[in-house]
Amino acid sequence: METSASAASDAPITFYRLQACPYCERVARLLNEYDLEYRSRFVEPMHSQRDVVKRVAGVRTVPVVVDENTGVTMAESANIVDYLESTYGEGQTAGGDD
């Protein structure tokens, strides 16, 4: 269950994802771990039909995250994980005790 996703349309983060995608699940776990409000947008399974993702991010691959808090649009799960960790993770909340 995605409690963080319940804020729906006013959530600052939009998460474009695919059902049962392990890369998407990795990003979803982190969004939930950081208790971030987000809206899930499930995309077409057929790569060639993912026009909404192409318009937003310039690619048809998922996951893609659009963060209105920072103005960032990002693809590739490893990049998204790094971004979420540096923006919302321990470095952010621990006061930079890096």
Secondary structure, DSSP 8 states (H G I E B T S, - for coil): --SGGGGGGG-SEEEEE-TT-HHHHHHHHHHHHTT--EEEEE--SSGGG-HHHHHHHSSS-S-EEEETTTTEEEESHHHHHHHHHHHHSHHHHTTS--
